[in-house]
């Protein structure tokens, strides 16, 4: 019984945000967001790119929000930062 309760709790835990970072193919600074979210907001503005499509951003820290969940990511100059998760 205890194992079943623990397994159920584990299933209800949201997925942890995850990311990868690599050199951008075009040398620019890009952010790619792959979240299952009706509206992604980055730095208090709606994210203009479709899910899974990189878009240019300024290097530095950015706040990515989906509903009531938010996380800060740091995108380095000349990289493609691929982000997914947000617990959905």
PDB file of N, CA, C and O in Angstrom:
ATOM      1  N   UNK A   1       0.823  -1.188   0.000  1.00  0.00           N
ATOM      2  CA  UNK A   1       0.000   0.000   0.000  1.00  0.00           C
ATOM      3  C   UNK A   1       0.874   1.260   0.000  1.00  0.00           C
ATOM      4  O   UNK A   1       0.630   2.190  -0.769  1.00  0.00           O
ATOM      5  N   UNK A   2       1.908   1.282   0.881  1.00  0.00           N
ATOM      6  CA  UNK A   2       2.784   2.437   0.957  1.00  0.00           C
ATOM      7  C   UNK A   2       3.490   2.675  -0.382  1.00  0.00           C
ATOM      8  O   UNK A   2       3.627   3.818  -0.817  1.00  0.00           O
ATOM      9  N   UNK A   3       3.942   1.590  -1.037  1.00  0.00           N
ATOM     10  CA  UNK A   3       4.620   1.727  -2.328  1.00  0.00           C
ATOM     11  C   UNK A   3       3.685   2.315  -3.367  1.00  0.00           C
ATOM     12  O   UNK A   3       4.101   3.145  -4.175  1.00  0.00           O
ATOM     13  N   UNK A   4       2.425   1.897  -3.357  1.00  0.00           N
ATOM     14  CA  UNK A   4       1.455   2.432  -4.315  1.00  0.00           C
ATOM     15  C   UNK A   4       1.243   3.921  -4.084  1.00  0.00           C
ATOM     16  O   UNK A   4       1.140   4.686  -5.043  1.00  0.00           O
ATOM     17  N   UNK A   5       1.175   4.343  -2.820  1.00  0.00           N
ATOM     18  CA  UNK A   5       1.016   5.769  -2.513  1.00  0.00           C
ATOM     19  C   UNK A   5       2.224   6.554  -2.983  1.00  0.00           C
ATOM     20  O   UNK A   5       2.077   7.627  -3.567  1.00  0.00           O
ATOM     21  N   UNK A   6       3.413   6.036  -2.738  1.00  0.00           N
ATOM     22  CA  UNK A   6       4.620   6.729  -3.177  1.00  0.00           C
ATOM     23  C   UNK A   6       4.685   6.804  -4.696  1.00  0.00           C
ATOM     24  O   UNK A   6       5.080   7.829  -5.250  1.00  0.00           O
ATOM     25  N   UNK A   7       4.301   5.729  -5.371  1.00  0.00           N
ATOM     26  CA  UNK A   7       4.294   5.725  -6.835  1.00  0.00           C
ATOM     27  C   UNK A   7       3.301   6.750  -7.362  1.00  0.00           C
ATOM     28  O   UNK A   7       3.590   7.445  -8.336  1.00  0.00           O
ATOM     29  N   UNK A   8       2.141   6.854  -6.735  1.00  0.00           N
ATOM     30  CA  UNK A   8       1.132   7.821  -7.156  1.00  0.00           C
ATOM     31  C   UNK A   8       1.648   9.248  -6.972  1.00  0.00           C
ATOM     32  O   UNK A   8       1.448  10.096  -7.842  1.00  0.00           O
ATOM     33  N   UNK A   9       2.303   9.515  -5.858  1.00  0.00           N
ATOM     34  CA  UNK A   9       2.863  10.841  -5.629  1.00  0.00           C
ATOM     35  C   UNK A   9       3.927  11.166  -6.656  1.00  0.00           C
ATOM     36  O   UNK A   9       3.997  12.295  -7.141  1.00  0.00           O
ATOM     37  N   UNK A  10       4.752  10.196  -6.990  1.00  0.00           N
ATOM     38  CA  UNK A  10       5.799  10.414  -7.985  1.00  0.00           C
ATOM     39  C   UNK A  10       5.189  10.752  -9.338  1.00  0.00           C
ATOM     40  O   UNK A  10       5.722  11.588 -10.067  1.00  0.00           O
ATOM     41  N   UNK A  11       4.084  10.114  -9.676  1.00  0.00           N
ATOM     42  CA  UNK A  11       3.429  10.378 -10.961  1.00  0.00           C
ATOM     43  C   UNK A  11       2.846  11.781 -11.019  1.00  0.00           C
ATOM     44  O   UNK A  11       2.740  12.356 -12.103  1.00  0.00           O
ATOM     45  N   UNK A  12       2.471  12.338  -9.891  1.00  0.00           N
ATOM     46  CA  UNK A  12       1.854  13.660  -9.878  1.00  0.00           C
ATOM     47  C   UNK A  12       2.879  14.783  -9.855  1.00  0.00           C
ATOM     48  O   UNK A  12       2.510  15.950  -9.992  1.00  0.00           O
ATOM     49  N   UNK A  13       4.155  14.461  -9.687  1.00  0.00           N
ATOM     50  CA  UNK A  13       5.185  15.493  -9.672  1.00  0.00           C
ATOM     51  C   UNK A  13       5.355  16.040 -11.088  1.00  0.00           C
ATOM     52  O   UNK A  13       5.422  15.265 -12.041  1.00  0.00           O
ATOM     53  N   UNK A  14       5.425  17.371 -11.241  1.00  0.00           N
ATOM     54  CA  UNK A  14       5.610  17.926 -12.579  1.00  0.00           C
ATOM     55  C   UNK A  14       6.990  17.601 -13.120  1.00  0.00           C
ATOM     56  O   UNK A  14       7.939  17.386 -12.365  1.00  0.00           O
ATOM     57  N   UNK A  15       7.083  17.570 -14.443  1.00  0.00           N
ATOM     58  CA  UNK A  15       8.378  17.350 -15.087  1.00  0.00           C
ATOM     59  C   UNK A  15       9.277  18.546 -14.784  1.00  0.00           C
ATOM     60  O   UNK A  15       8.824  19.690 -14.762  1.00  0.00           O
ATOM     61  N   UNK A  16      10.534  18.266 -14.554  1.00  0.00           N
ATOM     62  CA  UNK A  16      11.472  19.351 -14.289  1.00  0.00           C
ATOM     63  C   UNK A  16      11.841  20.022 -15.605  1.00  0.00           C
ATOM     64  O   UNK A  16      11.993  19.347 -16.624  1.00  0.00           O
ATOM     65  N   UNK A  17      11.986  21.349 -15.593  1.00  0.00           N
ATOM     66  CA  UNK A  17      12.442  22.011 -16.803  1.00  0.00           C
ATOM     67  C   UNK A  17      13.808  21.463 -17.217  1.00  0.00           C
ATOM     68  O   UNK A  17      14.616  21.090 -16.366  1.00  0.00           O
ATOM     69  N   UNK A  18      14.053  21.418 -18.471  1.00  0.00           N
ATOM     70  CA  UNK A  18      15.319  20.899 -18.983  1.00  0.00           C
ATOM     71  C   UNK A  18      15.772  21.775 -20.151  1.00  0.00           C
ATOM     72  O   UNK A  18      14.973  22.483 -20.766  1.00  0.00           O
ATOM     73  N   UNK A  19      17.057  21.710 -20.438  1.00  0.00           N
ATOM     74  CA  UNK A  19      17.573  22.527 -21.519  1.00  0.00           C
ATOM     75  C   UNK A  19      18.862  21.948 -22.071  1.00  0.00           C
ATOM     76  O   UNK A  19      19.537  21.145 -21.427  1.00  0.00           O
ATOM     77  N   UNK A  20      19.181  22.377 -23.277  1.00  0.00           N
ATOM     78  CA  UNK A  20      20.482  22.111 -23.879  1.00  0.00           C
ATOM     79  C   UNK A  20      20.965  23.426 -24.479  1.00  0.00           C
ATOM     80  O   UNK A  20      20.170  24.316 -24.781  1.00  0.00           O
ATOM     81  N   UNK A  21      22.255  23.532 -24.643  1.00  0.00           N
ATOM     82  CA  UNK A  21      22.829  24.726 -25.246  1.00  0.00           C
ATOM     83  C   UNK A  21      23.954  24.287 -26.171  1.00  0.00           C
ATOM     84  O   UNK A  21      24.798  23.464 -25.817  1.00  0.00           O
ATOM     85  N   UNK A  22      23.936  24.858 -27.359  1.00  0.00           N
ATOM     86  CA  UNK A  22      24.976  24.520 -28.340  1.00  0.00           C
ATOM     87  C   UNK A  22      25.277  25.761 -29.168  1.00  0.00           C
ATOM     88  O   UNK A  22      24.534  26.741 -29.124  1.00  0.00           O
ATOM     89  N   UNK A  23      26.345  25.713 -29.906  1.00  0.00           N
ATOM     90  CA  UNK A  23      26.682  26.821 -30.796  1.00  0.00           C
ATOM     91  C   UNK A  23      25.560  26.997 -31.813  1.00  0.00           C
ATOM     92  O   UNK A  23      25.099  26.023 -32.407  1.00  0.00           O
ATOM     93  N   UNK A  24      25.122  28.233 -32.013  1.00  0.00           N
ATOM     94  CA  UNK A  24      24.076  28.511 -32.999  1.00  0.00           C
ATOM     95  C   UNK A  24      24.652  28.313 -34.403  1.00  0.00           C
ATOM     96  O   UNK A  24      25.765  28.755 -34.689  1.00  0.00           O
ATOM     97  N   UNK A  25      23.895  27.650 -35.272  1.00  0.00           N
ATOM     98  CA  UNK A  25      24.414  27.392 -36.620  1.00  0.00           C
ATOM     99  C   UNK A  25      24.726  28.665 -37.406  1.00  0.00           C
ATOM    100  O   UNK A  25      25.621  28.676 -38.251  1.00  0.00           O
ATOM    101  N   UNK A  26      23.982  29.740 -37.123  1.00  0.00           N
ATOM    102  CA  UNK A  26      24.204  30.990 -37.863  1.00  0.00           C
ATOM    103  C   UNK A  26      25.048  31.991 -37.081  1.00  0.00           C
ATOM    104  O   UNK A  26      25.253  33.114 -37.542  1.00  0.00           O
ATOM    105  N   UNK A  27      25.542  31.601 -35.898  1.00  0.00           N
ATOM    106  CA  UNK A  27      26.363  32.491 -35.081  1.00  0.00           C
ATOM    107  C   UNK A  27      25.562  33.481 -34.266  1.00  0.00           C
ATOM    108  O   UNK A  27      26.135  34.252 -33.496  1.00  0.00           O
ATOM    109  N   UNK A  28      24.230  33.476 -34.420  1.00  0.00           N
ATOM    110  CA  UNK A  28      23.381  34.386 -33.656  1.00  0.00           C
ATOM    111  C   UNK A  28      23.122  33.846 -32.256  1.00  0.00           C
ATOM    112  O   UNK A  28      23.707  32.844 -31.844  1.00  0.00           O
ATOM    113  N   UNK A  29      22.255  34.511 -31.546  1.00  0.00           N
ATOM    114  CA  UNK A  29      21.850  34.080 -30.220  1.00  0.00           C
ATOM    115  C   UNK A  29      20.374  33.745 -30.295  1.00  0.00           C
ATOM    116  O   UNK A  29      19.539  34.613 -30.548  1.00  0.00           O
ATOM    117  N   UNK A  30      20.054  32.454 -30.070  1.00  0.00           N
ATOM    118  CA  UNK A  30      18.700  31.961 -30.312  1.00  0.00           C
ATOM    119  C   UNK A  30      18.130  31.255 -29.093  1.00  0.00           C
ATOM    120  O   UNK A  30      18.858  30.621 -28.330  1.00  0.00           O
ATOM    121  N   UNK A  31      16.822  31.373 -28.918  1.00  0.00           N
ATOM    122  CA  UNK A  31      16.096  30.665 -27.879  1.00  0.00           C
ATOM    123  C   UNK A  31      15.009  29.836 -28.547  1.00  0.00           C
ATOM    124  O   UNK A  31      14.233  30.347 -29.355  1.00  0.00           O
ATOM    125  N   UNK A  32      14.961  28.560 -28.205  1.00  0.00           N
ATOM    126  CA  UNK A  32      13.948  27.641 -28.733  1.00  0.00           C
ATOM    127  C   UNK A  32      13.175  27.083 -27.543  1.00  0.00           C
ATOM    128  O   UNK A  32      13.763  26.495 -26.636  1.00  0.00           O
ATOM    129  N   UNK A  33      11.863  27.268 -27.547  1.00  0.00           N
ATOM    130  CA  UNK A  33      11.023  26.820 -26.434  1.00  0.00           C
ATOM    131  C   UNK A  33      10.102  25.720 -26.926  1.00  0.00           C
ATOM    132  O   UNK A  33       9.347  25.900 -27.881  1.00  0.00           O
ATOM    133  N   UNK A  34      10.176  24.587 -26.262  1.00  0.00           N
ATOM    134  CA  UNK A  34       9.413  23.401 -26.641  1.00  0.00           C
ATOM    135  C   UNK A  34       8.468  23.014 -25.504  1.00  0.00           C
ATOM    136  O   UNK A  34       8.532  21.890 -25.006  1.00  0.00           O
ATOM    137  N   UNK A  35       7.607  23.918 -25.094  1.00  0.00           N
ATOM    138  CA  UNK A  35       6.712  23.666 -23.959  1.00  0.00           C
ATOM    139  C   UNK A  35       5.287  23.449 -24.456  1.00  0.00           C
ATOM    140  O   UNK A  35       4.820  24.146 -25.356  1.00  0.00           O
ATOM    141  N   UNK A  36       4.605  22.477 -23.861  1.00  0.00           N
ATOM    142  CA  UNK A  36       3.188  22.289 -24.145  1.00  0.00           C
ATOM    143  C   UNK A  36       2.429  23.300 -23.297  1.00  0.00           C
ATOM    144  O   UNK A  36       2.078  23.037 -22.147  1.00  0.00           O
ATOM    145  N   UNK A  37       2.188  24.444 -23.887  1.00  0.00           N
ATOM    146  CA  UNK A  37       1.606  25.559 -23.163  1.00  0.00           C
ATOM    147  C   UNK A  37       0.765  26.378 -24.138  1.00  0.00           C
ATOM    148  O   UNK A  37       1.198  26.630 -25.263  1.00  0.00           O
ATOM    149  N   UNK A  38      -0.427  26.795 -23.725  1.00  0.00           N
ATOM    150  CA  UNK A  38      -1.240  27.586 -24.642  1.00  0.00           C
ATOM    151  C   UNK A  38      -0.617  28.931 -25.000  1.00  0.00           C
ATOM    152  O   UNK A  38      -0.780  29.415 -26.120  1.00  0.00           O
ATOM    153  N   UNK A  39       0.099  29.538 -24.049  1.00  0.00           N
ATOM    154  CA  UNK A  39       0.771  30.804 -24.339  1.00  0.00           C
ATOM    155  C   UNK A  39       2.052  30.896 -23.529  1.00  0.00           C
ATOM    156  O   UNK A  39       2.021  30.946 -22.299  1.00  0.00           O
ATOM    157  N   UNK A  40       3.169  30.919 -24.226  1.00  0.00           N
ATOM    158  CA  UNK A  40       4.474  31.102 -23.579  1.00  0.00           C
ATOM    159  C   UNK A  40       4.761  32.601 -23.551  1.00  0.00           C
ATOM    160  O   UNK A  40       4.563  33.307 -24.540  1.00  0.00           O
ATOM    161  N   UNK A  41       5.230  33.067 -22.399  1.00  0.00           N
ATOM    162  CA  UNK A  41       5.577  34.477 -22.227  1.00  0.00           C
ATOM    163  C   UNK A  41       7.051  34.551 -21.838  1.00  0.00           C
ATOM    164  O   UNK A  41       7.494  33.871 -20.913  1.00  0.00           O
ATOM    165  N   UNK A  42       7.803  35.384 -22.555  1.00  0.00           N
ATOM    166  CA  UNK A  42       9.226  35.570 -22.260  1.00  0.00           C
ATOM    167  C   UNK A  42       9.444  37.046 -21.962  1.00  0.00           C
ATOM    168  O   UNK A  42       9.119  37.913 -22.773  1.00  0.00           O
ATOM    169  N   UNK A  43       9.995  37.316 -20.794  1.00  0.00           N
ATOM    170  CA  UNK A  43      10.264  38.695 -20.378  1.00  0.00           C
ATOM    171  C   UNK A  43       9.009  39.564 -20.494  1.00  0.00           C
ATOM    172  O   UNK A  43       9.066  40.696 -20.976  1.00  0.00           O
ATOM    173  N   UNK A  44       7.885  39.022 -20.047  1.00  0.00           N
ATOM    174  CA  UNK A  44       6.590  39.726 -19.997  1.00  0.00           C
ATOM    175  C   UNK A  44       5.977  40.029 -21.363  1.00  0.00           C
ATOM    176  O   UNK A  44       5.095  40.882 -21.461  1.00  0.00           O
ATOM    177  N   UNK A  45       6.424  39.354 -22.412  1.00  0.00           N
ATOM    178  CA  UNK A  45       5.836  39.533 -23.744  1.00  0.00           C
ATOM    179  C   UNK A  45       5.521  38.151 -24.333  1.00  0.00           C
ATOM    180  O   UNK A  45       6.271  37.201 -24.105  1.00  0.00           O
ATOM    181  N   UNK A  46       4.420  38.028 -25.086  1.00  0.00           N
ATOM    182  CA  UNK A  46       4.121  36.738 -25.725  1.00  0.00           C
ATOM    183  C   UNK A  46       5.277  36.302 -26.620  1.00  0.00           C
ATOM    184  O   UNK A  46       5.845  37.107 -27.358  1.00  0.00           O
ATOM    185  N   UNK A  47       5.617  35.007 -26.545  1.00  0.00           N
ATOM    186  CA  UNK A  47       6.717  34.481 -27.359  1.00  0.00           C
ATOM    187  C   UNK A  47       6.237  34.376 -28.798  1.00  0.00           C
ATOM    188  O   UNK A  47       5.214  33.742 -29.055  1.00  0.00           O
ATOM    189  N   UNK A  48       6.956  34.988 -29.750  1.00  0.00           N
ATOM    190  CA  UNK A  48       6.472  35.061 -31.130  1.00  0.00           C
ATOM    191  C   UNK A  48       6.660  33.788 -31.956  1.00  0.00           C
ATOM    192  O   UNK A  48       5.988  33.614 -32.973  1.00  0.00           O
ATOM    193  N   UNK A  49       7.546  32.909 -31.543  1.00  0.00           N
ATOM    194  CA  UNK A  49       7.867  31.740 -32.369  1.00  0.00           C
ATOM    195  C   UNK A  49       6.976  30.556 -32.014  1.00  0.00           C
ATOM    196  O   UNK A  49       6.597  30.391 -30.855  1.00  0.00           O
ATOM    197  N   UNK A  50       6.638  29.728 -33.007  1.00  0.00           N
ATOM    198  CA  UNK A  50       5.895  28.498 -32.713  1.00  0.00           C
ATOM    199  C   UNK A  50       6.737  27.538 -31.873  1.00  0.00           C
ATOM    200  O   UNK A  50       7.961  27.655 -31.809  1.00  0.00           O
ATOM    201  N   UNK A  51       6.072  26.608 -31.246  1.00  0.00           N
ATOM    202  CA  UNK A  51       6.736  25.595 -30.423  1.00  0.00           C
ATOM    203  C   UNK A  51       7.842  24.906 -31.227  1.00  0.00           C
ATOM    204  O   UNK A  51       7.612  24.429 -32.338  1.00  0.00           O
ATOM    205  N   UNK A  52       9.045  24.861 -30.646  1.00  0.00           N
ATOM    206  CA  UNK A  52      10.153  24.144 -31.269  1.00  0.00           C
ATOM    207  C   UNK A  52      10.874  24.889 -32.370  1.00  0.00           C
ATOM    208  O   UNK A  52      11.725  24.307 -33.043  1.00  0.00           O
ATOM    209  N   UNK A  53      10.558  26.170 -32.577  1.00  0.00           N
ATOM    210  CA  UNK A  53      11.226  26.956 -33.621  1.00  0.00           C
ATOM    211  C   UNK A  53      12.095  28.018 -32.941  1.00  0.00           C
ATOM    212  O   UNK A  53      11.577  28.817 -32.161  1.00  0.00           O
ATOM    213  N   UNK A  54      13.396  28.045 -33.215  1.00  0.00           N
ATOM    214  CA  UNK A  54      14.275  29.035 -32.583  1.00  0.00           C
ATOM    215  C   UNK A  54      13.941  30.460 -33.029  1.00  0.00           C
ATOM    216  O   UNK A  54      13.535  30.694 -34.167  1.00  0.00           O
ATOM    217  N   UNK A  55      14.122  31.400 -32.107  1.00  0.00           N
ATOM    218  CA  UNK A  55      13.932  32.820 -32.422  1.00  0.00           C
ATOM    219  C   UNK A  55      15.090  33.597 -31.792  1.00  0.00           C
ATOM    220  O   UNK A  55      15.614  33.199 -30.752  1.00  0.00           O
ATOM    221  N   UNK A  56      15.484  34.699 -32.420  1.00  0.00           N
ATOM    222  CA  UNK A  56      16.597  35.480 -31.881  1.00  0.00           C
ATOM    223  C   UNK A  56      16.223  36.160 -30.560  1.00  0.00           C
ATOM    224  O   UNK A  56      15.096  36.620 -30.376  1.00  0.00           O
ATOM    225  N   UNK A  57      17.193  36.209 -29.651  1.00  0.00           N
ATOM    226  CA  UNK A  57      17.060  36.927 -28.381  1.00  0.00           C
ATOM    227  C   UNK A  57      18.393  37.612 -28.081  1.00  0.00           C
ATOM    228  O   UNK A  57      19.422  37.282 -28.670  1.00  0.00           O
ATOM    229  N   UNK A  58      18.355  38.560 -27.165  1.00  0.00           N
ATOM    230  CA  UNK A  58      19.592  39.174 -26.703  1.00  0.00           C
ATOM    231  C   UNK A  58      20.258  38.210 -25.726  1.00  0.00           C
ATOM    232  O   UNK A  58      19.566  37.508 -24.988  1.00  0.00           O
ATOM    233  N   UNK A  59      21.580  38.166 -25.709  1.00  0.00           N
ATOM    234  CA  UNK A  59      22.251  37.334 -24.709  1.00  0.00           C
ATOM    235  C   UNK A  59      21.880  37.817 -23.305  1.00  0.00           C
ATOM    236  O   UNK A  59      21.651  39.005 -23.077  1.00  0.00           O
ATOM    237  N   UNK A  60      21.827  36.875 -22.382  1.00  0.00           N
ATOM    238  CA  UNK A  60      21.559  37.230 -20.994  1.00  0.00           C
ATOM    239  C   UNK A  60      20.442  36.398 -20.396  1.00  0.00           C
ATOM    240  O   UNK A  60      20.031  35.382 -20.956  1.00  0.00           O
ATOM    241  N   UNK A  61      19.953  36.854 -19.236  1.00  0.00           N
ATOM    242  CA  UNK A  61      18.909  36.128 -18.516  1.00  0.00           C
ATOM    243  C   UNK A  61      17.539  36.520 -19.039  1.00  0.00           C
ATOM    244  O   UNK A  61      17.272  37.684 -19.338  1.00  0.00           O
ATOM    245  N   UNK A  62      16.667  35.502 -19.144  1.00  0.00           N
ATOM    246  CA  UNK A  62      15.301  35.700 -19.613  1.00  0.00           C
ATOM    247  C   UNK A  62      14.353  34.909 -18.717  1.00  0.00           C
ATOM    248  O   UNK A  62      14.684  33.812 -18.268  1.00  0.00           O
ATOM    249  N   UNK A  63      13.187  35.466 -18.462  1.00  0.00           N
ATOM    250  CA  UNK A  63      12.168  34.794 -17.652  1.00  0.00           C
ATOM    251  C   UNK A  63      11.147  34.177 -18.601  1.00  0.00           C
ATOM    252  O   UNK A  63      10.479  34.884 -19.355  1.00  0.00           O
ATOM    253  N   UNK A  64      11.034  32.847 -18.556  1.00  0.00           N
ATOM    254  CA  UNK A  64      10.098  32.100 -19.401  1.00  0.00           C
ATOM    255  C   UNK A  64       8.930  31.682 -18.517  1.00  0.00           C
ATOM    256  O   UNK A  64       9.120  31.057 -17.473  1.00  0.00           O
ATOM    257  N   UNK A  65       7.704  32.038 -18.952  1.00  0.00           N
ATOM    258  CA  UNK A  65       6.521  31.736 -18.143  1.00  0.00           C
ATOM    259  C   UNK A  65       5.471  31.026 -18.973  1.00  0.00           C
ATOM    260  O   UNK A  65       5.256  31.332 -20.146  1.00  0.00           O
ATOM    261  N   UNK A  66       4.823  30.064 -18.326  1.00  0.00           N
ATOM    262  CA  UNK A  66       3.695  29.345 -18.908  1.00  0.00           C
ATOM    263  C   UNK A  66       2.652  29.237 -17.798  1.00  0.00           C
ATOM    264  O   UNK A  66       2.841  28.485 -16.842  1.00  0.00           O
ATOM    265  N   UNK A  67       1.568  29.975 -17.916  1.00  0.00           N
ATOM    266  CA  UNK A  67       0.573  29.976 -16.853  1.00  0.00           C
ATOM    267  C   UNK A  67       1.179  30.514 -15.574  1.00  0.00           C
ATOM    268  O   UNK A  67       1.747  31.606 -15.567  1.00  0.00           O
ATOM    269  N   UNK A  68       1.063  29.756 -14.485  1.00  0.00           N
ATOM    270  CA  UNK A  68       1.603  30.203 -13.203  1.00  0.00           C
ATOM    271  C   UNK A  68       3.003  29.663 -12.937  1.00  0.00           C
ATOM    272  O   UNK A  68       3.537  29.862 -11.846  1.00  0.00           O
ATOM    273  N   UNK A  69       3.603  28.990 -13.900  1.00  0.00           N
ATOM    274  CA  UNK A  69       4.954  28.448 -13.736  1.00  0.00           C
ATOM    275  C   UNK A  69       5.934  29.312 -14.524  1.00  0.00           C
ATOM    276  O   UNK A  69       5.672  29.706 -15.661  1.00  0.00           O
ATOM    277  N   UNK A  70       7.068  29.594 -13.889  1.00  0.00           N
ATOM    278  CA  UNK A  70       8.082  30.412 -14.551  1.00  0.00           C
ATOM    279  C   UNK A  70       9.466  29.932 -14.151  1.00  0.00           C
ATOM    280  O   UNK A  70       9.666  29.369 -13.074  1.00  0.00           O
ATOM    281  N   UNK A  71      10.407  30.166 -15.037  1.00  0.00           N
ATOM    282  CA  UNK A  71      11.799  29.807 -14.778  1.00  0.00           C
ATOM    283  C   UNK A  71      12.679  30.838 -15.474  1.00  0.00           C
ATOM    284  O   UNK A  71      12.309  31.392 -16.509  1.00  0.00           O
ATOM    285  N   UNK A  72      13.844  31.085 -14.892  1.00  0.00           N
ATOM    286  CA  UNK A  72      14.801  31.990 -15.503  1.00  0.00           C
ATOM    287  C   UNK A  72      15.851  31.169 -16.237  1.00  0.00           C
ATOM    288  O   UNK A  72      16.387  30.205 -15.691  1.00  0.00           O
ATOM    289  N   UNK A  73      16.141  31.552 -17.475  1.00  0.00           N
ATOM    290  CA  UNK A  73      17.177  30.879 -18.252  1.00  0.00           C
ATOM    291  C   UNK A  73      18.205  31.928 -18.671  1.00  0.00           C
ATOM    292  O   UNK A  73      17.885  33.109 -18.806  1.00  0.00           O
ATOM    293  N   UNK A  74      19.439  31.482 -18.873  1.00  0.00           N
ATOM    294  CA  UNK A  74      20.478  32.378 -19.356  1.00  0.00           C
ATOM    295  C   UNK A  74      20.971  31.883 -20.703  1.00  0.00           C
ATOM    296  O   UNK A  74      21.454  30.758 -20.837  1.00  0.00           O
ATOM    297  N   UNK A  75      20.838  32.748 -21.692  1.00  0.00           N
ATOM    298  CA  UNK A  75      21.244  32.420 -23.059  1.00  0.00           C
ATOM    299  C   UNK A  75      22.558  33.145 -23.329  1.00  0.00           C
ATOM    300  O   UNK A  75      22.638  34.369 -23.221  1.00  0.00           O
ATOM    301  N   UNK A  76      23.581  32.381 -23.680  1.00  0.00           N
ATOM    302  CA  UNK A  76      24.899  32.970 -23.942  1.00  0.00           C
ATOM    303  C   UNK A  76      25.022  33.406 -25.403  1.00  0.00           C
ATOM    304  O   UNK A  76      24.385  32.837 -26.290  1.00  0.00           O
ATOM    305  N   UNK A  77      25.832  34.402 -25.629  1.00  0.00           N
ATOM    306  CA  UNK A  77      26.056  34.956 -26.958  1.00  0.00           C
ATOM    307  C   UNK A  77      26.511  33.860 -27.930  1.00  0.00           C
ATOM    308  O   UNK A  77      27.404  33.074 -27.613  1.00  0.00           O
ATOM    309  N   UNK A  78      25.899  33.815 -29.103  1.00  0.00           N
ATOM    310  CA  UNK A  78      26.291  32.875 -30.147  1.00  0.00           C
ATOM    311  C   UNK A  78      25.816  31.452 -29.940  1.00  0.00           C
ATOM    312  O   UNK A  78      26.328  30.531 -30.577  1.00  0.00           O
ATOM    313  N   UNK A  79      24.830  31.252 -29.046  1.00  0.00           N
ATOM    314  CA  UNK A  79      24.346  29.895 -28.787  1.00  0.00           C
ATOM    315  C   UNK A  79      22.874  29.744 -29.139  1.00  0.00           C
ATOM    316  O   UNK A  79      22.126  30.717 -29.240  1.00  0.00           O
ATOM    317  N   UNK A  80      22.493  28.502 -29.320  1.00  0.00           N
ATOM    318  CA  UNK A  80      21.089  28.109 -29.445  1.00  0.00           C
ATOM    319  C   UNK A  80      20.738  27.445 -28.121  1.00  0.00           C
ATOM    320  O   UNK A  80      21.267  26.382 -27.795  1.00  0.00           O
ATOM    321  N   UNK A  81      19.848  28.068 -27.360  1.00  0.00           N
ATOM    322  CA  UNK A  81      19.414  27.541 -26.069  1.00  0.00           C
ATOM    323  C   UNK A  81      18.050  26.907 -26.282  1.00  0.00           C
ATOM    324  O   UNK A  81      17.071  27.599 -26.560  1.00  0.00           O
ATOM    325  N   UNK A  82      17.989  25.585 -26.150  1.00  0.00           N
ATOM    326  CA  UNK A  82      16.753  24.828 -26.355  1.00  0.00           C
ATOM    327  C   UNK A  82      16.183  24.492 -24.981  1.00  0.00           C
ATOM    328  O   UNK A  82      16.834  23.825 -24.176  1.00  0.00           O
ATOM    329  N   UNK A  83      14.966  24.956 -24.720  1.00  0.00           N
ATOM    330  CA  UNK A  83      14.355  24.815 -23.408  1.00  0.00           C
ATOM    331  C   UNK A  83      13.017  24.090 -23.537  1.00  0.00           C
ATOM    332  O   UNK A  83      12.227  24.376 -24.437  1.00  0.00           O
ATOM    333  N   UNK A  84      12.774  23.141 -22.617  1.00  0.00           N
ATOM    334  CA  UNK A  84      11.472  22.468 -22.575  1.00  0.00           C
ATOM    335  C   UNK A  84      11.163  22.079 -21.133  1.00  0.00           C
ATOM    336  O   UNK A  84      12.039  22.086 -20.268  1.00  0.00           O
ATOM    337  N   UNK A  85       9.923  21.746 -20.902  1.00  0.00           N
ATOM    338  CA  UNK A  85       9.523  21.328 -19.566  1.00  0.00           C
ATOM    339  C   UNK A  85       8.452  22.198 -18.961  1.00  0.00           C
ATOM    340  O   UNK A  85       7.281  22.077 -19.319  1.00  0.00           O
ATOM    341  N   UNK A  86       8.823  23.060 -18.065  1.00  0.00           N
ATOM    342  CA  UNK A  86       7.910  23.934 -17.322  1.00  0.00           C
ATOM    343  C   UNK A  86       6.856  23.161 -16.549  1.00  0.00           C
ATOM    344  O   UNK A  86       5.862  23.740 -16.110  1.00  0.00           O
ATOM    345  N   UNK A  87       7.057  21.877 -16.378  1.00  0.00           N
ATOM    346  CA  UNK A  87       6.144  21.104 -15.560  1.00  0.00           C
ATOM    347  C   UNK A  87       4.862  20.702 -16.224  1.00  0.00           C
ATOM    348  O   UNK A  87       3.954  20.226 -15.543  1.00  0.00           O
ATOM    349  N   UNK A  88       4.738  20.870 -17.542  1.00  0.00           N
ATOM    350  CA  UNK A  88       3.509  20.476 -18.227  1.00  0.00           C
ATOM    351  C   UNK A  88       3.748  19.264 -19.081  1.00  0.00           C
ATOM    352  O   UNK A  88       2.826  18.781 -19.739  1.00  0.00           O
TER     353      UNK A  88
END
